[in-house]
Amino acid sequence: MKITVINGTEKQGVTYRLKEIFLEPFRGKADITEFYLPKDCPGFCSGCTVCFLGDEHKCKDAEYVQKIEKALLEADLLVFTSPAYVFHATGAMKAMLDHFGYRWMPHRPAKEMFGKRAVIITQCLGSGGKSTAKDMKDSLSWWGVSSIKVCSYRLMSDIVWERIPEKKRSKIEASLRAASRQYLGIDYSRPAGASIVTKIKFYIVRKMQTGLGKDNPEYTDYNYWKEQGWLDRERPWKQEIIDG
């Protein structure tokens, strides 16, 4: 089993502690690859559109972005973490997600994403956890991921783990361990199913791509969809199930 973790901050604070609690049961059982932002993707998207035009490898930050994408595509489980910074994910997380705009469904989504499972871990002092999780969930869902679990916690007392009341810490730990048990029990040889929402998005974009192709047969995204067979009978969620 492979897990890829995207940490929205390099700080080893409460969010880091929550992530470690979740991952603890997987240690020694899974191959875990972690990225820490902004260290592992320090550049901002410049809006050059080279990725949208069809060659993401010419992005000025390709050496970072493609390494992360490789790990995402190879993983069985994706874990995204971020504390709430002014009601949203960290700027470093947003900067990384911007680099993957070309992988959104209206452009060139990777078929592997439609079978992925993801967990989002976030925390806030009082409010902002929901909007922070949404920042990450928006990208995951538009990449094609249907199975997304959000573990969001309101600390309500302090932003230092050791100063949070023991009762509160125990409740958080129990919640995360329950989530770990849930994901440990999954048969990852079977891709997660595509939700009705994902399928609706897909068919809307499919119709859009068909129209764009009629107007411009050389359009990059149209040709990508055509090559995947998605404008015909192929669907990205119809993937081969691997035995074992």
SEFIVEX-721446 format. One record per residue: x, y, z of N, C-alpha, C in turn. Coordinates in steps of 0.001 Angstrom, whole numbers, padded with zeros to 6 digits, always signed. Last residue first. Example, Ala and Ser with C-alpha at 12.3 -4.5 7.8 and 13.67 -1.06 7.14 Angstrom:
% residues 2
+012850-002250+007080+013670-001060+007140+012900+000030+007870+013190-005690+007800+012300-004500+007800+013200-003300+007800
***
This chain:
% residues 244
-005149-009732-005792-004156-009728-004718-004272-008481-003909-005817-008224-009001-005951-009304-008023-004848-009221-006979-007098-005103-009860-005895-005910-009737-006083-006977-008676-009493-004134-012137-009263-004475-010737-008092-005454-010657-009415-001468-014455-009149-002897-014192-008887-003101-012708-012013+000969-014392-010612+000568-014343-010484-000906-013986-014002+003176-015057-014040+001763-015437-012612+001261-015545-013637+005831-014678-013894+005025-013477-014023+003548-013792-013356+006974-017197-012174+006860-016327-012391+006020-015084-014775+005231-019959-014986+006100-018808-013822+005914-017839-015493+004832-023476-014619+004651-022313-014966+005652-021207-017018+005509-025677-017646+004669-024649-016776+004461-023400-016107+008705-026524-016803+007527-027040-017386+006754-025858-014789+010501-025142-015834+011054-025999-016609+009937-026688-012861+008977-023923-013961+009450-023095-015074+010099-023903-010536+008137-025047-011745+007402-025419-012975+007873-024678-008249+009527-024763-008637+008669-023643-009844+007791-023977-008310+011042-027088-007307+009977-026972-007651+009009-025833-010325+012860-026380-010534+011944-027505-009579+010763-027416-009111+014273-024357-010324+013502-024067-010579+012466-025157-007046+015411-025918-006733+014554-024776-007931+013671-024446-008476+016970-027709-007697+015842-028223-007300+014882-027109-009539+018859-025899-010426+018017-026700-009687+016783-027193-007213+020118-025006-008013+019326-024072-008974+018390-024807-006261+021368-027477-005476+020428-026675-006331+019527-025784-007817+021616-030587-007836+022052-029195-007226+020973-028292-008141+021013-033179-006768+020956-032660-006687+021346-031200-010792+021466-033886-010327+020071-033778-008918+019931-033216-012893+023665-032841-011442+023668-033029-010893+022256-032817-015606+023127-032887-015153+024474-033248-013665+024515-033565-015631+020499-032058-016262+020843-033332-015781+022199-033827-014421+020689-029587-013751+019964-030665-014340+020256-032031-016332+021987-028091-015072+022685-028361-014326+022026-029519-018290+019956-027961-018567+021215-028641-017306+021971-029009-016899+018048-026471-017410+017696-027799-017683+018954-028615-016483+019439-024099-015334+019085-024931-015763+018721-026352-019131+019605-023136-018384+020821-023448-017221+020527-024382-019664+016919-022682-020476+017652-023658-019758+018927-024098-017767+016498-020663-017714+015712-021905-018496+016421-023013-018720+018118-018642-017465+018485-019305-017327+017743-020633-021018+016632-018020-021143+018043-018411-019901+018478-019179-019879+014210-017297-020728+014257-018493-020979+015696-018958-018420+014955-014965-017752+014359-016122-018599+014529-017383-020423+015812-013224-019370+016743-013659-018719+016239-014946-021743+013351-012938-022449+014496-013518-021443+015527-014042-019745+011844-011682-020224+011454-013009-020965+012594-013697-019520+013182-009241-018366+013084-010143-018814+012757-011558-022101+012704-008251-021646+014077-008485-020471+014091-009451-022130+009965-007945-023034+010552-008933-022615+011981-009254-018713+008753-007599-020004+009207-007095-020852+009789-008217-016934+005853-008422-017202+007252-008761-018599+007625-008279-015325+003744-005958-016325+004023-006987-016498+005508-007222-011872+003013-005632-013087+003600-005076-014059+003900-006214-010490-000104-006832-010603+001364-006851-011903+001826-006208-009100-002685-005101-010351-002276-005740-010475-000758-005682-006895-002932-003680-006814-003472-005036-008074-003119-005823-007412-002091-001146-006986-001072-002106-006739-001621-003506-009764-002706+001015-009053-003485-000002-008675-002528-001135-009565-001233+004256-009996-001172+002852-009143-002071+001971-008727-001006+006854-009542-002161+006499-009984-002209+005050-007479+001382+007145-006648+000181+007187-007418-001039+006687-009607+003122+007229-008806+003082+006007-007829+001922+005981-010649+002576+009800-011508+002505+008621-010677+002337+007352-008486+003144+011411-008983+001769+011338-009854+001584+010100-008352+005930+011020-007245+005057+010607-007708+003619+010446-010719+006745+012225-010545+006963+010790-009427+006068+010252-010088+006094+014837-011231+005427+014203-011135+005567+012686-008045+007869+015248-007736+006442+015261-008866+005628+014642-009457+010281+015193-008449+010004+014168-008096+008521+014104-011085+009998+017484-011675+010219+016162-010706+009856+015054-009186+009800+019505-010107+008681+019269-010737+008787+017883-008008+012354+019364-007218+011156+019093-008113+009964+018763-010182+013940+020177-009598+014097+018843-008822+012845+018446-010515+013034+022796-011625+012931+021856-011120+013023+020411-008076+013710+023931-008472+012298+023870-009588+012092+022850-008181+016507+023802-007158+015778+023056-007541+014311+022879-010296+016994+025584-010413+017386+024175-009420+016618+023324-009179+016057+027962-010440+015481+027471-010621+015770+025987-006969+017742+028285-006766+016313+028021-008023+015652+027463-006944+020937+026648-007414+020050+027736-007350+018580+027336-003901+021996+025216-005305+021672+024966-005770+020726+026077-001241+022167+025611-002077+023036+026439-003575+022849+026181-000048+020533+023749+000085+020159+025165-000812+021002+026075-000581+021948+021312-001198+020643+021619-001184+020325+023105-001494+025228+021001-000380+024367+021399-000976+023061+021917-003623+026820+020702-003050+026282+019468-001779+025475+019745-006560+026429+022776-005175+026843+022571-004671+026239+021273-009466+026259+022519-008778+026570+023771-007384+027142+023552-010703+025309+020218-011508+026083+021174-010777+026463+022458-010284+023523+018066-009529+023373+019306-010213+024094+020464-012107+021656+015889-012061+022966+016535-011373+022811+017883-011163+019711+013071-011305+019846+014519-011217+021294+014968-011921+017372+010541-011707+018777+010894-012030+018972+012367-011504+015262+008157-011328+015211+009607-010947+016624+010054-013252+014100+005427-012727+015303+006077-012689+015093+007585-012715+011946+002730-013135+012068+004134-012470+013300+004742-013735+011141-000429-012969+012138+000335-013539+012245+001745-014107+009676-003285-014064+009242-001891-013147+010157-001084-013661+010869-005789-015012+010864-005207-014999+010573-003713-011515+012682-007817-011604+011871-006592-013005+011995-006000-011205+014386-009939-011924+013137-010178-012076+012257-008956-010338+016872-009623-009359+015943-010220-010034+014617-010539-012445+017915-008269-012355+018258-009687-011229+017497-010389-011844+016889-005732-013066+016460-006414-013022+016774-007902-009396+018196-005156-009488+016733-005189-010706+016264-005976-010193+020923-005196-009234+020391-006172-009339+018880-006278-012067+020944-003065-012426+021426-004400-011493+020847-005459-010603+020119-000843-011615+019224-001399-012028+019645-002806-009065+022353-000246-008409+021141-000712-009388+020197-001393-011047+024199+000451-009972+024592-000470-009292+023368-001072-012519+022820+002385-013095+023012+001053-012032+023405+000034-010942+023071+004658-011074+021752+004031-011601+021883+002604-011435+025814+005090-010080+025328+004857-010107+023974+004158-014130+025874+005628-013651+026541+004416-012220+026126+004080-014109+024388+008047-014901+023957+006901-014395+024572+005606-012487+025885+009808-012115+024528+009424-012831+024067+008164-013426+028302+010675-012578+028272+009491-012195+026896+009018-013246+028924+014251-013942+028789+012979-012936+028745+011833-011256+028264+016352-012690+028326+016548-013461+028076+015270-008763+027228+015523-008996+027554+016930-010487+027580+017232-008683+024291+013430-008743+025733+013622-008989+025999+015104-007461+021786+011190-007880+022235+012506-007872+023758+012542-007615+018879+009023-007422+020300+009282-007904+020639+010689-007130+016493+006610-007015+016752+008046-006752+018239+008251-008663+014427+004297-008251+015800+004578-008242+015990+006088-008042+011642+002338-008397+012109+003674-007834+013517+003835-009167+009740-000496-008417+010844+000105-008953+011176+001487-008755+007348-003072-009392+007723-001819-008529+008798-001158-009163+006994-006685-008437+007274-005449-009360+007502-004258-010186+006690-009179-010285+005535-008283-009621+005755-006945-009691+008981-010533-011087+008620-010363-011265+007407-009450-006964+009192-010931-007563+009922-009815-008997+009488-009530-006321+007892-013283-006008+007232-012017-006722+007893-010835-006835+009679-015320-007846+008654-015050-007592+007947-013717-006342+013088-014814-005693+011774-014887-006707+010701-014499-007829+015657-016855-007754+014880-015605-007069+013535-015830-007417+018225-018428-006852+016907-018709-006712+016094-017412-010155+020111-018107-008925+020126-018905-008437+018699-019166-012289+019862-016434-012513+020553-017708-011282+020585-018610-011017+018529-014163-011825+017794-015126-012090+018546-016442-007614+019545-013655-009037+019632-013346-009831+019001-014484-005015+019622-014373-005552+018304-014067-007019+018348-013625-004341+022234-014582-004485+021501-015840-005034+020091-015628-003949+022997-011951-005164+023420-012635-005410+022642-013917-001775+022521-010375-002483+021369-010922-003812+021742-011561-000852+024847-009333-000028+024206-010360-000736+023025-011028-002637+025348-007277-002731+026142-008510-001947+025496-009645-001664+023723-005254-002873+023313-005957-003051+024084-007269+000516+025300-004378+000741+023988-004991-000465+023547-005811-000817+027546-003382+000158+027706-004460+000427+026380-005163-002319+026406-001312-003007+027002-002461-002056+027138-003642-000202+025684+000390-001089+024657-000162-001801+025186-001402+000832+028216+000967+001691+027225+000315+000864+026105-000303-001225+029440+002338-000858+029951+001021-000008+028965+000253-003397+027013+003913-002195+027839+003865-001913+028318+002442-006967+027383+003600-005738+026593+003635-004538+027526+003554-008844+029815+005614-008516+029073+004399-007261+028236+004601-009260+031507+007756-010409+030772+007225-010108+029964+005966-006551+032314+008361-007606+033260+007989-008721+032588+007186-005678+029110+008059-005045+030427+008075-006072+031405+007507-006028+026080+009551-006795+027197+008997-005998+028481+009174-003568+023634+008509-004288+024396+009535-005094+025488+008839-003780+020772+006449-003525+022209+006534-004244+022788+007739-003165+017879+004450-003317+018517+005758-003041+020009+005660-004173+015009+002744-003877+016435+002634-004121+017083+003991-003414+011923+001525-003691+012635+002769-003241+014086+002593-004506+009253-000478-003971+010610-000447-004367+011263+000873-003756+005920-001225-004458+006838-000334-003742+008178-000332-002239+004836-003192-003556+004252-002962-004418+005188-002123-000132+006605-005548-000631+006319-004202-001997+005646-004217+000631+007404-008051+001026+006065-007624+000398+005646-006295-000248+010026-008233-000805+009032-009146-000499+007603-008707+001327+011290-006284-000128+011286-006172-000741+010169-007017+003900+010961-007313+003558+010339-006032+002045+010268-005836+003667+012500-009640+004024+011083-009732+003618+010350-008458+003187+015054-008541+002146+014369-009310+002430+012874-009418+005651+015612-007340+004459+015471-006512+003378+014710-007265+007203+015753-009631+007569+014799-008578+006363+014537-007666+006017+017845-010982+005939+016505-011560+006327+015419-010555+006614+020044-009282+005233+019650-009549+005139+018218-010059+009446+020270-009322+008725+020025-008075+007344+019421-008344+010059+020622-011983+010872+019681-011209+010217+019345-009871+008324+022671-012859+008046+021271-013215+008842+020281-012367+008220+025375-012636+008334+024607-011401+008134+023111-011625+007781+026308-015148+009025+026730-014479+009270+025947-013195+006597+023833-017391+006327+024737-016267+007646+025077-015575+006999+021906-019199+007707+023164-019449+007413+024207-018377+005341+019872-018578+006749+019662-018269+007597+020906-018544+002867+020461-019582+003103+020773-018178+004570+020608-017786+001766+021231-022350+003083+020716-021964+003425+021157-020552-000758+022312-023052-000435+020935-023377+000923+020414-022985-001836+024623-022221-001610+024514-023664-001055+023147-024051-001766+024379-019507-003066+024302-020170-002917+024105-021672+000956+024816-019091+000366+023513-018758-000978+023328-019453+001275+027475-019846+001966+026446-020625+001387+025058-020332+000187+029648-018476-000730+028758-019209-000028+027668-020016+001319+031370-016696+001868+031369-018057+001032+030526-019020+000827+031845-014012-000257+032040-014971+000209+032039-016414+002672+031215-012168+002796+032542-012786+001691+032819-013798+002441+029695-009052+002004+029632-010447+002040+031045-011015+005342+029965-006983+003952+030302-007260+003664+030094-008742+007559+027465-005572+007197+028503-006531+005697+028733-006638+008138+025323-003829+008286+026703-003358+007774+027789-004304+007566+022550-002860+006978+023198-004044+006972+024702-003766+008817+021767-000578+008798+020823-001695+008051+021325-002925+008503+024008+001166+009829+023479+000815+009798+022637-000444+006118+025104+002124+006475+025320+000722+007787+024683+000267+005161+021675+002432+005082+022941+001707+005409+024096+002655+006369+018477+002198+006135+019591+003110+006213+020895+002330+005311+015217+001477+005800+016481+000959+005423+017571+001953+005979+011736+001931+005456+013016+002419+006129+014194+001732+004987+008457+001493+005773+009544+000910+005162+010866+001350+005005+005261+002805+004479+006616+002985+005458+007641+002427+003927+002159+002412+005012+002998+001901+004489+004427+001901+002710+000432+005316+002509+001164+004065+003771+001932+003700+003462-000710+007640+002531-001472+006797+002347-000833+005430+005072+001010+008964+005529-000363+008852+004635-001236+008000+002302+002952+009833+003760+002846+009849+004184+001378+009865-000383+003001+010204+000089+002605+008872+001608+002407+008832-000902+003996+012717-001205+002579+012465-000697+002075+011108-000013+006795+012299+000689+005850+013173+000367+004381+012892-001561+008593+010869-000640+007724+010132-000008+006625+010982-003027+009969+012856-003725+009230+011804-002801+008211+011135-000939+011103+014306-001860+010184+014983-002580+009328+013946+000152+012764+012342+000951+011661+012875+000074+010631+013597-001918+014634+012037-001520+013781+010914-000738+012569+011386-001836+015858+014530-003038+015155+014091-002719+014179+012961+000723+017013+014464+000416+016007+015475-000815+015184+015066+000368+018871+012385+001369+017807+012244+001069+016670+013226-001475+020519+013642-001862+019790+012436-000912+018629+012177+000088+021542+015796-001084+020694+016053-001473+019879+014823+003342+021542+014318+002424+021970+015365+001276+021003+015529+005796+021857+012733+005376+020635+013416+004525+020996+014633+005654+023516+009624+005616+023619+011079+005122+022316+011694+005331+023438+006975+006494+022716+007498+006505+022698+009024+002053+022876+005637+003026+023699+006352+004186+022820+006801+000482+021040+004369+000354+022433+003964+001278+023390+004684+001612+018017+003169+001515+018840+004371+001523+020314+003971+000435+015348+001619+000792+016730+001296+000541+017563+002542+001322+011992+001278+000858+013034+002197+001348+014394+001715+000444+008940-000047+001129+010203-000317+000489+011284+000532+000912+005528+000426+000226+006724+000900+001070+007942+000522+000466+002243-000777+001215+003499-000854+000340+004668-000413+000841-001200+000000+000000+000000+000000+000870+001242+000000
***
